[in-house]
Amino acid sequence: MIGKEIDDYIKQRVDAFLNKEEEMPEHSYDSVFTDTFSELIDKLIIVHIRYWNIEDDMAQSHSDEELAALRRKSEPLFKQKRPMLVTALDKMILNLLEGSVQYETTNLKKYKGWEK
């Protein structure tokens, strides 16, 4: 019974968003609350590495179709993912400076020989 109510609510919210009756929430994806600082940096590095690999493939492409496909593949990296991660990093840094978020090291990995 509650599952149907939840399903109906989700459908209503999605329909409202798709019909432009309501705006996308300001924090539709906010890494500040899900990722650590180092995880955000890792994700940003991965985006850059993927982009560089695609650039290399673009330089070696043999046809306009292949080049266009690679360009389409690269666009979300720098037009969506990179700005999203940079914004999340900015928010995290500001929150740390304001003291509204306390940064604590969690899941500290100690590798063999770390004492040396």
DSSP file (Angstrom, degrees, kcal/mol; ACC not computed):
  #  RESIDUE AA STRUCTURE BP1 BP2  ACC     N-H-->O    O-->H-N    N-H-->O    O-->H-N    TCO  KAPPA ALPHA  PHI   PSI    X-CA   Y-CA   Z-CA
    1    1 A M     >        0   0    0      0, 0.0     4,-1.5     0, 0.0     3,-0.2   0.000 360.0 360.0 360.0 -49.9    0.0    0.0    0.0
    2    2 A I  H  >  +     0   0    0      1,-0.2     4,-2.3     2,-0.2     5,-0.2   0.842 360.0  60.9 -66.5 -31.7    2.7    2.5    0.9
    3    3 A G  H  > S+     0   0    0      1,-0.2     4,-2.6     2,-0.2    -1,-0.2   0.887 103.1  49.7 -61.5 -39.8    4.7    1.4   -2.1
    4    4 A K  H  > S+     0   0    0      2,-0.2     4,-2.7    -3,-0.2    -1,-0.2   0.895 109.8  51.0 -66.3 -39.8    1.9    2.5   -4.4
    5    5 A E  H  X S+     0   0    0     -4,-1.5     4,-2.2     2,-0.2    -2,-0.2   0.906 111.4  47.6 -63.5 -41.4    1.7    5.9   -2.7
    6    6 A I  H  X S+     0   0    0     -4,-2.3     4,-2.6     2,-0.2    -2,-0.2   0.931 112.0  49.8 -65.2 -44.9    5.5    6.3   -3.1
    7    7 A D  H  X S+     0   0    0     -4,-2.6     4,-2.6     1,-0.2    -2,-0.2   0.922 111.5  48.9 -58.4 -45.3    5.3    5.2   -6.8
    8    8 A D  H  X S+     0   0    0     -4,-2.7     4,-2.3     1,-0.2    -1,-0.2   0.899 111.2  49.9 -62.5 -41.2    2.5    7.7   -7.4
    9    9 A Y  H  X S+     0   0    0     -4,-2.2     4,-2.4     2,-0.2    -2,-0.2   0.920 111.2  48.5 -64.2 -44.3    4.4   10.5   -5.7
   10   10 A I  H  X S+     0   0    0     -4,-2.6     4,-2.6     1,-0.2     5,-0.2   0.930 112.0  49.2 -62.6 -45.2    7.5    9.8   -7.8
   11   11 A K  H  X S+     0   0    0     -4,-2.6     4,-2.7     1,-0.2    -1,-0.2   0.905 110.8  51.0 -60.0 -41.7    5.5    9.8  -11.0
   12   12 A Q  H  X S+     0   0    0     -4,-2.3     4,-2.3     2,-0.2    -2,-0.2   0.924 112.2  45.8 -62.2 -45.6    3.8   13.0  -10.1
   13   13 A R  H  X S+     0   0    0     -4,-2.4     4,-2.2     2,-0.2    -2,-0.2   0.906 114.1  48.1 -65.4 -42.4    7.2   14.8   -9.4
   14   14 A V  H  X S+     0   0    0     -4,-2.6     4,-3.0     2,-0.2     5,-0.2   0.932 112.5  48.8 -64.7 -45.7    8.8   13.4  -12.6
   15   15 A D  H  X S+     0   0    0     -4,-2.7     4,-2.4    -5,-0.2     6,-0.2   0.913 110.9  50.8 -59.5 -43.3    5.7   14.5  -14.6
   16   16 A A  H  <>S+     0   0    0     -4,-2.3     5,-2.9    -5,-0.2     6,-1.0   0.903 113.1  45.6 -62.1 -41.4    5.8   18.0  -13.1
   17   17 A F  H ><5S+     0   0    0     -4,-2.2     3,-1.5     3,-0.2    -2,-0.2   0.936 113.8  47.9 -67.7 -45.5    9.5   18.3  -13.8
   18   18 A L  H 3<5S+     0   0    0     -4,-3.0    -2,-0.2     1,-0.3    -1,-0.2   0.836 111.8  50.0 -65.9 -32.7    9.1   17.1  -17.4
   19   19 A N  T 3<5S-     0   0    0     -4,-2.4    -1,-0.3    -5,-0.2    -2,-0.2   0.338 115.2-119.6 -85.8   7.4    6.2   19.4  -18.0
   20   20 A K  T < 5S+     0   0    0     -3,-1.5    -3,-0.2     2,-0.2    -2,-0.1   0.763  75.8 130.7  59.7  29.4    8.3   22.2  -16.6
   21   21 A E  S   <S+     0   0    0     -5,-2.9     2,-0.3    -6,-0.2    -4,-0.2   0.687  75.2  25.6 -81.4 -19.9    5.8   22.9  -13.8
   22   22 A E  S    S-     0   0    0     -6,-1.0    -1,-0.2    -9,-0.1    -2,-0.2  -0.992  84.8-115.0-143.0 152.0    8.7   22.8  -11.3
   23   23 A E        -     0   0    0     -2,-0.3     3,-0.1     1,-0.1    -6,-0.0  -0.369  40.3 -91.8 -80.7 159.0   12.4   23.6  -11.5
   24   24 A M        -     0   0    0      1,-0.1    -1,-0.1    -2,-0.1     4,-0.1  -0.532  57.3 -97.5 -64.7 134.4   15.1   21.1  -10.9
   25   25 A P    >   -     0   0    0      0, 0.0     3,-1.3     0, 0.0     4,-0.1  -0.232  28.9-119.3 -56.0 145.7   16.1   21.2   -7.2
   26   26 A E  T 3  S+     0   0    0      1,-0.3     2,-0.3     2,-0.1     3,-0.3   0.857 113.7  39.8 -56.4 -38.3   19.1   23.4   -6.6
   27   27 A H  T 3  S+     0   0    0      1,-0.2     3,-0.4     3,-0.1    -1,-0.3  -0.378  70.4 144.6-108.6  52.8   21.0   20.5   -5.1
   28   28 A S  S <  S+     0   0    0     -3,-1.3     2,-0.4     1,-0.3    -1,-0.2   0.859  85.1  13.1 -62.7 -34.1   19.9   17.8   -7.6
   29   29 A Y  S    S+     0   0    0     -3,-0.3     2,-0.6    -4,-0.1    -1,-0.3  -0.898  76.6 171.6-139.3 112.3   23.3   16.3   -7.4
   30   30 A D    >   -     0   0    0     -2,-0.4     3,-1.5    -3,-0.4     4,-0.3  -0.851  13.7-175.0-127.8  96.6   25.4   17.5   -4.5
   31   31 A S  G >> S+     0   0    0     -2,-0.6     4,-3.2     1,-0.3     3,-1.2   0.690  74.0  82.4 -63.2 -19.0   28.6   15.6   -4.0
   32   32 A V  G 34 S+     0   0    0      1,-0.3    -1,-0.3     2,-0.2     5,-0.1   0.850  98.2  39.4 -55.8 -34.0   29.4   17.6   -0.9
   33   33 A F  G <4 S+     0   0    0     -3,-1.5    -1,-0.3     1,-0.1    -2,-0.2   0.499 124.9  36.0 -96.9  -3.8   27.2   15.3    1.1
   34   34 A T  T <4 S+     0   0    0     -3,-1.2     2,-0.3    -4,-0.3    -2,-0.2   0.636 111.6  50.9-119.9 -21.7   28.1   12.0   -0.6
   35   35 A D  S  < S-     0   0    0     -4,-3.2     2,-0.2    -5,-0.1    -1,-0.1  -0.830  70.4-126.5-120.4 155.3   31.8   12.3   -1.3
   36   36 A T     >  -     0   0    0     -2,-0.3     4,-2.1     1,-0.1     5,-0.2  -0.484  38.4-101.6 -87.2 169.1   34.9   13.1    0.6
   37   37 A F  H  > S+     0   0    0      1,-0.2     4,-2.1     2,-0.2     5,-0.2   0.927 124.2  48.7 -55.5 -47.6   37.3   15.8   -0.7
   38   38 A S  H  > S+     0   0    0      1,-0.2     4,-2.7     2,-0.2    -1,-0.2   0.850 107.9  54.5 -66.2 -33.6   39.7   13.1   -2.0
   39   39 A E  H  > S+     0   0    0      2,-0.2     4,-2.5     1,-0.2    -1,-0.2   0.893 108.1  49.6 -65.9 -38.5   36.9   11.3   -3.8
   40   40 A L  H  X S+     0   0    0     -4,-2.1     4,-2.3     2,-0.2    -2,-0.2   0.914 111.7  48.3 -64.9 -41.9   35.9   14.4   -5.6
   41   41 A I  H  X S+     0   0    0     -4,-2.1     4,-2.5     2,-0.2    -2,-0.2   0.926 110.8  51.6 -62.7 -44.5   39.5   15.0   -6.6
   42   42 A D  H  X S+     0   0    0     -4,-2.7     4,-2.4     1,-0.2    -2,-0.2   0.927 110.6  48.2 -56.7 -46.5   39.7   11.3   -7.8
   43   43 A K  H  X S+     0   0    0     -4,-2.5     4,-2.2     1,-0.2    -1,-0.2   0.895 110.9  50.5 -63.4 -40.2   36.6   11.8   -9.9
   44   44 A L  H  X S+     0   0    0     -4,-2.3     4,-2.0     2,-0.2    -1,-0.2   0.901 110.4  49.7 -65.0 -40.7   37.9   15.0  -11.4
   45   45 A I  H  X S+     0   0    0     -4,-2.5     4,-2.6     2,-0.2    -2,-0.2   0.916 109.6  51.7 -62.9 -43.3   41.2   13.3  -12.3
   46   46 A I  H  X S+     0   0    0     -4,-2.4     4,-2.7     1,-0.2     5,-0.2   0.901 107.8  52.2 -61.4 -41.5   39.3   10.4  -13.9
   47   47 A V  H  X S+     0   0    0     -4,-2.2     4,-2.3     1,-0.2    -1,-0.2   0.924 111.3  47.2 -60.1 -44.2   37.2   12.8  -16.0
   48   48 A H  H  X S+     0   0    0     -4,-2.0     4,-2.7     2,-0.2    -2,-0.2   0.911 111.7  49.6 -65.5 -42.1   40.4   14.5  -17.2
   49   49 A I  H  X S+     0   0    0     -4,-2.6     4,-2.5     2,-0.2    -2,-0.2   0.926 111.3  49.3 -63.1 -44.0   42.1   11.2  -18.0
   50   50 A R  H  X S+     0   0    0     -4,-2.7     4,-2.3     1,-0.2    -1,-0.2   0.921 111.7  49.5 -59.9 -42.9   39.1   10.0  -20.0
   51   51 A Y  H  X S+     0   0    0     -4,-2.3     4,-2.7    -5,-0.2    -2,-0.2   0.922 110.3  49.7 -63.4 -43.7   39.0   13.3  -21.9
   52   52 A W  H  X S+     0   0    0     -4,-2.7     4,-2.3     1,-0.2    -1,-0.2   0.900 110.3  50.9 -62.6 -40.1   42.7   13.0  -22.7
   53   53 A N  H  X S+     0   0    0     -4,-2.5     4,-2.2     2,-0.2    -1,-0.2   0.907 111.1  48.0 -63.6 -40.5   42.2    9.4  -23.9
   54   54 A I  H  X S+     0   0    0     -4,-2.3     4,-2.6     2,-0.2    -2,-0.2   0.900 109.4  53.7 -66.5 -39.8   39.4   10.5  -26.2
   55   55 A E  H  X S+     0   0    0     -4,-2.7     4,-2.1     2,-0.2    -2,-0.2   0.914 108.5  49.9 -59.2 -42.8   41.5   13.4  -27.5
   56   56 A D  H  X S+     0   0    0     -4,-2.3     4,-1.0     1,-0.2    -1,-0.2   0.919 111.5  48.1 -61.1 -43.7   44.2   10.9  -28.4
   57   57 A D  H  < S+     0   0    0     -4,-2.2     3,-0.4     1,-0.2     4,-0.3   0.876 109.4  53.7 -64.4 -36.8   41.6    8.8  -30.2
   58   58 A M  H >< S+     0   0    0     -4,-2.6     3,-1.1     1,-0.2    -1,-0.2   0.890 105.0  53.9 -64.5 -38.9   40.3   11.9  -32.0
   59   59 A A  H 3< S+     0   0    0     -4,-2.1    -1,-0.2     1,-0.2    -2,-0.2   0.768 115.3  40.7 -65.6 -24.9   43.8   12.7  -33.2
   60   60 A Q  T 3< S+     0   0    0     -4,-1.0    -1,-0.2    -3,-0.4    -2,-0.2   0.294  85.2 131.0-106.3   8.7   44.0    9.2  -34.7
   61   61 A S    <   -     0   0    0     -3,-1.1    -3,-0.1    -4,-0.3     3,-0.1  -0.297  44.3-156.7 -66.2 149.5   40.5    8.9  -36.1
   62   62 A H        +     0   0    0      1,-0.1     2,-0.3     2,-0.0    -1,-0.1   0.495  68.5  32.5-106.3  -7.5   40.1    7.7  -39.6
   63   63 A S  S  > S-     0   0    0      1,-0.1     4,-2.2     0, 0.0     5,-0.1  -0.973  74.6-116.9-147.5 161.3   36.8    9.2  -40.6
   64   64 A D  H  > S+     0   0    0     -2,-0.3     4,-2.6     1,-0.2     5,-0.2   0.853 115.9  55.2 -64.9 -34.8   34.5   12.1  -39.9
   65   65 A E  H  > S+     0   0    0      2,-0.2     4,-2.3     1,-0.2    -1,-0.2   0.917 108.7  46.6 -65.0 -43.5   31.9    9.8  -38.4
   66   66 A E  H  > S+     0   0    0      2,-0.2     4,-2.3     1,-0.2    -2,-0.2   0.908 113.2  49.6 -64.9 -42.1   34.4    8.4  -36.0
   67   67 A L  H  X S+     0   0    0     -4,-2.2     4,-2.4     1,-0.2    -2,-0.2   0.912 111.2  49.1 -63.2 -42.8   35.6   11.9  -35.0
   68   68 A A  H  X S+     0   0    0     -4,-2.6     4,-2.4     2,-0.2    -2,-0.2   0.895 110.5  50.8 -64.4 -40.1   32.0   13.0  -34.5
   69   69 A A  H  X S+     0   0    0     -4,-2.3     4,-1.7     1,-0.2    -1,-0.2   0.907 111.9  47.2 -64.4 -41.3   31.2   10.0  -32.3
   70   70 A L  H  X S+     0   0    0     -4,-2.3     4,-1.7     2,-0.2    -2,-0.2   0.885 110.5  52.2 -67.6 -38.1   34.3   10.7  -30.2
   71   71 A R  H  X S+     0   0    0     -4,-2.4     4,-1.9     1,-0.2    -2,-0.2   0.909 108.9  50.1 -64.2 -41.5   33.4   14.4  -29.9
   72   72 A R  H  < S+     0   0    0     -4,-2.4    -1,-0.2     1,-0.2    -2,-0.2   0.865 110.3  51.6 -63.0 -35.1   29.9   13.5  -28.7
   73   73 A K  H  < S+     0   0    0     -4,-1.7     4,-0.4     1,-0.2    -1,-0.2   0.832 112.1  46.0 -69.5 -32.9   31.5   11.1  -26.2
   74   74 A S  H >X S+     0   0    0     -4,-1.7     4,-1.3     1,-0.2     3,-0.7   0.782  95.2  75.1 -82.9 -27.6   33.8   13.9  -24.9
   75   75 A E  H 3X S+     0   0    0     -4,-1.9     4,-2.5     1,-0.2     5,-0.4   0.886  92.0  51.5 -57.6 -45.9   31.2   16.7  -24.6
   76   76 A P  H 3>>S+     0   0    0      0, 0.0     5,-2.6     0, 0.0     4,-1.7   0.830 103.8  61.6 -62.3 -28.0   29.5   15.5  -21.4
   77   77 A L  I <4>S+     0   0    0     -3,-0.7     5,-2.6    -4,-0.4    -2,-0.2   0.936 118.7  23.7 -62.6 -46.2   32.8   15.1  -19.7
   78   78 A F  I  <5S+     0   0    0     -4,-1.3    -1,-0.2    -3,-0.3    -3,-0.1   0.649 127.6  46.2 -98.1 -15.8   33.7   18.8  -20.0
   79   79 A K  I  <5S+     0   0    0     -4,-2.5    -2,-0.2    -5,-0.2    -1,-0.1   0.692 132.7   6.0 -97.2 -20.2   30.2   20.3  -20.3
   80   80 A Q  I  X5S+     0   0    0     -4,-1.7     4,-2.0    -5,-0.4    -3,-0.2   0.680 127.8  41.6-124.7 -61.0   28.5   18.4  -17.5
   81   81 A K  I  ><S+     0   0    0     -5,-2.6     4,-2.4     2,-0.2     5,-0.2   0.929 114.6  48.2 -66.1 -47.3   30.7   16.2  -15.3
   82   82 A R  H  ><S+     0   0    0     -5,-2.6     4,-2.6    -6,-0.3     5,-0.2   0.949 114.2  45.1 -61.6 -50.2   33.7   18.5  -14.9
   83   83 A P  H  > S+     0   0    0      0, 0.0     4,-2.5     0, 0.0    -1,-0.2   0.887 112.5  53.3 -60.7 -36.2   31.6   21.6  -13.9
   84   84 A M  H  X S+     0   0    0     -4,-2.0     4,-2.0     2,-0.2    -2,-0.2   0.922 112.2  43.6 -62.8 -44.3   29.5   19.5  -11.6
   85   85 A L  H  X S+     0   0    0     -4,-2.4     4,-2.4     2,-0.2    -1,-0.2   0.886 113.1  51.0 -69.9 -39.2   32.6   18.2   -9.8
   86   86 A V  H  X S+     0   0    0     -4,-2.6     4,-2.6    -5,-0.2    -2,-0.2   0.912 110.7  49.6 -64.2 -41.8   34.3   21.6   -9.7
   87   87 A T  H  X S+     0   0    0     -4,-2.5     4,-2.6    -5,-0.2    -2,-0.2   0.909 110.6  50.1 -62.1 -42.1   31.1   23.1   -8.2
   88   88 A A  H  X S+     0   0    0     -4,-2.0     4,-2.5     2,-0.2    -2,-0.2   0.902 110.9  49.2 -63.9 -40.7   31.0   20.3   -5.6
   89   89 A L  H  X S+     0   0    0     -4,-2.4     4,-2.7     2,-0.2    -2,-0.2   0.921 110.6  50.8 -63.3 -43.6   34.6   21.0   -4.7
   90   90 A D  H  X S+     0   0    0     -4,-2.6     4,-2.6     1,-0.2    -2,-0.2   0.929 111.8  47.4 -58.0 -46.4   33.9   24.7   -4.4
   91   91 A K  H  X S+     0   0    0     -4,-2.6     4,-2.9     1,-0.2     5,-0.2   0.915 111.9  50.1 -62.4 -43.0   31.0   24.0   -2.1
   92   92 A M  H  X S+     0   0    0     -4,-2.5     4,-2.5     2,-0.2    -2,-0.2   0.932 111.6  47.4 -63.4 -44.6   33.0   21.6    0.0
   93   93 A I  H  X S+     0   0    0     -4,-2.7     4,-2.5     2,-0.2    -1,-0.2   0.928 113.8  47.8 -62.4 -44.9   35.9   24.1    0.4
   94   94 A L  H  X S+     0   0    0     -4,-2.6     4,-2.5     1,-0.2     6,-0.2   0.918 112.2  49.4 -62.5 -43.0   33.5   26.9    1.3
   95   95 A N  H  X>S+     0   0    0     -4,-2.9     5,-1.5     1,-0.2     6,-1.2   0.884 111.4  49.5 -63.9 -38.2   31.6   24.7    3.8
   96   96 A L  H  <5S+     0   0    0     -4,-2.5     3,-0.3    -5,-0.2    -2,-0.2   0.921 112.6  47.2 -65.5 -43.2   34.9   23.6    5.4
   97   97 A L  H  <5S+     0   0    0     -4,-2.5    -2,-0.2     1,-0.2    -1,-0.2   0.873 113.2  48.0 -66.0 -37.2   36.1   27.3    5.7
   98   98 A E  H  <5S-     0   0    0     -4,-2.5    -1,-0.2    -5,-0.2    -2,-0.2   0.672 109.2-125.6 -76.3 -16.1   32.7   28.3    7.2
   99   99 A G  T  <5S+     0   0    0     -4,-1.0    -3,-0.2    -3,-0.3    -4,-0.1   0.593  76.4 122.8  81.4  11.3   32.9   25.5    9.6
  100  100 A S  S   <S+     0   0    0     -5,-1.5     2,-0.4    -6,-0.2    -4,-0.2   0.642  74.3  43.5 -80.2 -12.8   29.4   24.2    8.6
  101  101 A V  S    S-     0   0    0     -6,-1.2     2,-0.6    -9,-0.1    -2,-0.2  -0.999  77.1-145.8-130.3 131.9   31.0   20.8    7.7
  102  102 A Q        -     0   0    0     -2,-0.4     2,-0.6    -3,-0.0    -6,-0.1  -0.860  15.0-143.6 -97.0 125.4   33.5   19.0    9.9
  103  103 A Y        +     0   0    0     -2,-0.6     2,-0.4    -7,-0.1   -67,-0.0  -0.794  25.0 172.1 -93.1 121.3   36.0   17.1    7.9
  104  104 A E        -     0   0    0     -2,-0.6     2,-0.4     2,-0.0    -2,-0.0  -0.991  36.0-116.0-127.6 136.4   37.1   13.8    9.5
  105  105 A T        -     0   0    0     -2,-0.4     2,-0.3   -69,-0.0     3,-0.2  -0.568  40.3-179.2 -70.7 124.0   39.2   11.2    7.9
  106  106 A T        +     0   0    0     -2,-0.4     3,-0.2     1,-0.2   -70,-0.0  -0.900  58.6  17.5-122.5 155.0   37.2    8.0    7.5
  107  107 A N  S    S-     0   0    0     -2,-0.3     2,-0.3     1,-0.2    -1,-0.2   0.905  78.7-166.3  54.1  46.0   38.2    4.7    6.1
  108  108 A L        -     0   0    0     -3,-0.2     2,-0.5     1,-0.1    -1,-0.2  -0.492   7.8-145.8 -67.5 122.8   41.9    5.5    6.4
  109  109 A K        -     0   0    0     -2,-0.3     2,-0.6    -3,-0.2    -1,-0.1  -0.797   9.2-161.7 -95.6 129.1   43.9    3.0    4.5
  110  110 A K        -     0   0    0     -2,-0.5     2,-0.2     5,-0.0     3,-0.1  -0.938  12.4-154.5-111.5 114.0   47.2    1.9    5.8
  111  111 A Y    >   -     0   0    0     -2,-0.6     3,-2.0     1,-0.1     4,-0.2  -0.496  34.4 -79.8 -88.2 157.5   49.4    0.3    3.3
  112  112 A K  T 3  S+     0   0    0      1,-0.3    -1,-0.1    -2,-0.2     0, 0.0  -0.300 119.2  16.1 -55.7 128.5   52.2   -2.1    4.0
  113  113 A G  T >  S+     0   0    0     -3,-0.1     3,-1.1     1,-0.0    -1,-0.3   0.613  80.7 136.7  83.9  13.8   55.3   -0.2    5.1
  114  114 A W  T <   +     0   0    0     -3,-2.0    -2,-0.1     1,-0.3    -3,-0.0   0.752  63.2  65.4 -66.9 -22.7   53.4    3.0    5.9
  115  115 A E  T 3         0   0    0      1,-0.3    -1,-0.3    -4,-0.2    -3,-0.1   0.805 360.0 360.0 -69.3 -26.7   55.3    3.5    9.1
  116  116 A K    <         0   0    0     -3,-1.1    -1,-0.3     0, 0.0    -2,-0.2   0.471 360.0 360.0 -76.6 360.0   58.6    4.0    7.2
